[in-house]
Amino acid sequence: MGEADDITVMVAALRGKFGAASVLTGEDAQAQAHGWSDFGTPLAVVRPRSTAETAEMLLAFTEKGVPIVPWGGKTGLVGGGSATGAVAISFDRMAVVEMIDSVDRIMLVEAGCTVQAASEAAEAKGMFFPLDLGSGGSATIGGVVSTNAGGLRVLRFGMMREQVLGLEVVLADGSIVSALHPLMKNNTGYDIKQLFIGAEGTLGVVTRAMLRLRPALPSRSTALLGLNSFAHVATLLVELERRLGGMLSTYELMWAETYRMATSPPSRPRPILPNGYGYYVLVEAMGGDQDADRERFEAALAEIMESGIIADAVVAQSEREADDMWSVRHDGELTELAPFVAVDVSLRVSVIAEYVDTLRAEIEALWPGSRTALVGHIGDGNIHVVVSLEKDDTADRRKAISEAVMNCTARFQGSISAEHGIGLDKRNYLSMSRSAAEIEVMRAIKRALDPRNLMNPGKVLPPVPGKVCA
Ligand SMILES: Cc1cc2nc3c(=O)[nH]c(=O)nc-3n(C[C@H](O)[C@H](O)[C@H](O)COP(=O)(O)OP(=O)(O)OC[C@H]3O[C@@H](n4cnc5c(N)ncnc54)[C@H](O)[C@@H]3O)c2cc1C
């Protein structure tokens, strides 16, 4: 029997056991292969309803040597879900919030639950799940665990890694590792969950997660600030953290050009502060007492403004005004630059000004006339670099620009992926941010858990010429 016959037999067996809707093939499978990057041409898409079903379905394929690619909300931006020649496991039928406990401040969710649904369920119980991404309506818990997603509140609450207390995963051999520990402190040997957080499905599939919650923080103070130098942007961050005593939750930066585009037609938002400043910072503080928190927030801004660090400021006077400020960040479009290539990197805040000058000069020298815009979760040193392309630019040009951005980032000892992961798109550049010794440890872990290289093969780790496994 050939591979195609094998797949047909396995599909029929799984359908017989779990129902027709549990396995999609042909056009039905292909119809699912759409998202924010290339999801390829899967051999089939399986849709388990539980961890036990996941294990059984996965093993049916891996024991025949068929690779598995997990799919969440398909909002990943680095090609990590590309499933050509593999069977995709979709978690769209595992989206239940199983438990919320407001005393232990924990939540148990299935992998296919969206970030938004998890957040809303927490909110309904007076609790707060802090991960906040533009893609939260589609991105799933399994996906954000597997990419260790960041977003808009990392400065205060950390990345997804900091929200995970325990995980349940299925390994390549079909074994289930149920480590849904609900404890914040648990120093009992190796912390196994950490292996799977940020592994992009290359070590196993995540089926359920025990997440840490916080009590709801009802107060929100938001301001948009105009500044004239990057040195001021860096100083302001430290000053606000100092004066707000841990309440600062967001520190988002738009460079002047980005702000102008985000607030001019065809973008929907309109300027809240006038154009003309070098930098625009959106800050937000969260706390438990709206009046007292707001007073403290405004006093901190006023004091800093007196020292000349802030050139202009608008403090939101209502939820609606706060939403309008957020809309500049979320809904502002960079249409003038389209088509463009966007690269997610991170750097120490202290080198960002020099990095940006160097990068702009290098891009201009290599591709005269191309434009570079920048926006960032700057509180965590995370910048998204956006470089315009010509309409007829090829994939080669796109790749060359990304490479130039990553090269420059590496020279400044930054990370070539701050929060989006490595996937397929950045695997050949991993050594720009990780040493040979680090990559060898990654390969050793991969070999130990997935010796036949069947779990999302070809992602994260650069291929070794002449070798099938990691
Ligand atoms: C508009 C927009 C805004 C975004 N903003 C942010 C942001 O602010 N911060 C940020 O960090 N990212 C952001 N992203 C990127 C993206 O949303 C994240 O990478 C997210 O974590 C992907 O989740 P997903 O469920 O869509 O996963 P997918 O795209 O389906 O998969 C991503 C990777 O995880 C693996 N995977 C998925 N589910 C599982 C599972 N259950 N078990 C094991 N592996 C799995 C996949 O194989 C793949 O390698 C944004 C994307 C978009 C489109």
The ligand as an SDF file (V2000), in Angstrom:
LIG
                    3D

 53 58  0  0  0  0  0  0  0  0999 V2000
   -3.6920   41.2040   13.5690 C   0  0  0  0  0  0  0  0  0  0  0  0
   -2.6880   40.3940   14.3350 C   0  0  0  0  0  0  0  0  0  0  0  0
   -2.1700   40.9000   15.5150 C   0  0  0  0  0  0  0  0  0  0  0  0
   -1.2350   40.1500   16.2400 C   0  0  0  0  0  0  0  0  0  0  0  0
   -0.7290   40.6830   17.3850 N   0  0  0  0  0  0  0  0  0  0  0  0
    0.1490   39.9570   18.0920 C   0  0  0  0  0  0  0  0  0  0  0  0
    0.6940   40.4930   19.2990 C   0  0  0  0  0  0  0  0  0  0  0  0
    0.4100   41.6050   19.6980 O   0  0  0  0  0  0  0  0  0  0  0  0
    1.5560   39.7110   20.0010 N   0  0  0  0  0  0  0  0  0  0  0  0
    1.9120   38.4480   19.5730 C   0  0  0  0  0  0  0  0  0  0  0  0
    2.6860   37.7800   20.2580 O   0  0  0  0  0  0  0  0  0  0  0  0
    1.4280   37.9360   18.4310 N   0  0  0  0  0  0  0  0  0  0  0  0
    0.5630   38.6520   17.6890 C   0  0  0  0  0  0  0  0  0  0  0  0
    0.0790   38.1380   16.5240 N   0  0  0  0  0  0  0  0  0  0  0  0
    0.5270   36.8040   16.0630 C   0  0  0  0  0  0  0  0  0  0  0  0
   -0.4040   35.6400   16.4450 C   0  0  0  0  0  0  0  0  0  0  0  0
   -1.7020   36.0930   16.7670 O   0  0  0  0  0  0  0  0  0  0  0  0
    0.1750   34.8380   17.5990 C   0  0  0  0  0  0  0  0  0  0  0  0
    1.3630   34.2230   17.1660 O   0  0  0  0  0  0  0  0  0  0  0  0
   -0.7560   33.7750   18.1790 C   0  0  0  0  0  0  0  0  0  0  0  0
   -0.1420   33.2390   19.3110 O   0  0  0  0  0  0  0  0  0  0  0  0
   -1.1140   32.6480   17.2360 C   0  0  0  0  0  0  0  0  0  0  0  0
   -2.1790   31.9030   17.7930 O   0  0  0  0  0  0  0  0  0  0  0  0
   -3.0930   30.9850   16.8670 P   0  0  0  0  0  0  0  0  0  0  0  0
   -4.0730   30.2830   17.7150 O   0  0  0  0  0  0  0  0  0  0  0  0
   -3.6370   31.7660   15.7430 O   0  0  0  0  0  0  0  0  0  0  0  0
   -2.0180   29.9210   16.3450 O   0  0  0  0  0  0  0  0  0  0  0  0
   -1.7310   29.3990   14.8940 P   0  0  0  0  0  0  0  0  0  0  0  0
   -1.3990   30.5270   13.9780 O   0  0  0  0  0  0  0  0  0  0  0  0
   -2.7860   28.4710   14.4460 O   0  0  0  0  0  0  0  0  0  0  0  0
   -0.3950   28.5560   15.1720 O   0  0  0  0  0  0  0  0  0  0  0  0
    0.7890   29.2120   15.5550 C   0  0  0  0  0  0  0  0  0  0  0  0
    1.8560   28.1500   15.8770 C   0  0  0  0  0  0  0  0  0  0  0  0
    1.4720   27.4300   17.0380 O   0  0  0  0  0  0  0  0  0  0  0  0
    1.2860   26.0480   16.7480 C   0  0  0  0  0  0  0  0  0  0  0  0
    0.0930   25.6110   17.4820 N   0  0  0  0  0  0  0  0  0  0  0  0
   -1.1630   26.1040   17.3950 C   0  0  0  0  0  0  0  0  0  0  0  0
   -1.9730   25.4670   18.2690 N   0  0  0  0  0  0  0  0  0  0  0  0
   -1.2090   24.5500   18.9010 C   0  0  0  0  0  0  0  0  0  0  0  0
   -1.4690   23.5760   19.9080 C   0  0  0  0  0  0  0  0  0  0  0  0
   -2.6740   23.4120   20.4260 N   0  0  0  0  0  0  0  0  0  0  0  0
   -0.4450   22.7970   20.3260 N   0  0  0  0  0  0  0  0  0  0  0  0
    0.7910   22.9400   19.8160 C   0  0  0  0  0  0  0  0  0  0  0  0
    1.0860   23.8390   18.8520 N   0  0  0  0  0  0  0  0  0  0  0  0
    0.1010   24.6410   18.4140 C   0  0  0  0  0  0  0  0  0  0  0  0
    1.1210   25.9700   15.2450 C   0  0  0  0  0  0  0  0  0  0  0  0
    1.5380   24.7170   14.7330 O   0  0  0  0  0  0  0  0  0  0  0  0
    2.0210   27.1010   14.7870 C   0  0  0  0  0  0  0  0  0  0  0  0
    3.3570   26.6860   14.7650 O   0  0  0  0  0  0  0  0  0  0  0  0
   -0.8290   38.8790   15.7650 C   0  0  0  0  0  0  0  0  0  0  0  0
   -1.3590   38.3630   14.5760 C   0  0  0  0  0  0  0  0  0  0  0  0
   -2.2750   39.1180   13.8620 C   0  0  0  0  0  0  0  0  0  0  0  0
   -2.8280   38.5280   12.6140 C   0  0  0  0  0  0  0  0  0  0  0  0
  1  2  1  0
  2  3  1  0
  2 52  2  0
  3  4  2  0
  4  5  1  0
  4 50  1  0
  5  6  2  0
  6  7  1  0
  6 13  1  0
  7  8  2  0
  7  9  1  0
  9 10  1  0
 10 11  2  0
 10 12  1  0
 12 13  2  0
 13 14  1  0
 14 15  1  0
 14 50  1  0
 15 16  1  0
 16 17  1  0
 16 18  1  0
 18 19  1  0
 18 20  1  0
 20 21  1  0
 20 22  1  0
 22 23  1  0
 23 24  1  0
 24 25  2  0
 24 26  1  0
 24 27  1  0
 27 28  1  0
 28 29  2  0
 28 30  1  0
 28 31  1  0
 31 32  1  0
 32 33  1  0
 33 34  1  0
 33 48  1  0
 34 35  1  0
 35 36  1  0
 35 46  1  0
 36 37  1  0
 36 45  1  0
 37 38  2  0
 38 39  1  0
 39 40  1  0
 39 45  2  0
 40 41  1  0
 40 42  2  0
 42 43  1  0
 43 44  2  0
 44 45  1  0
 46 47  1  0
 46 48  1  0
 48 49  1  0
 50 51  2  0
 51 52  1  0
 52 53  1  0
M  END
$$$$
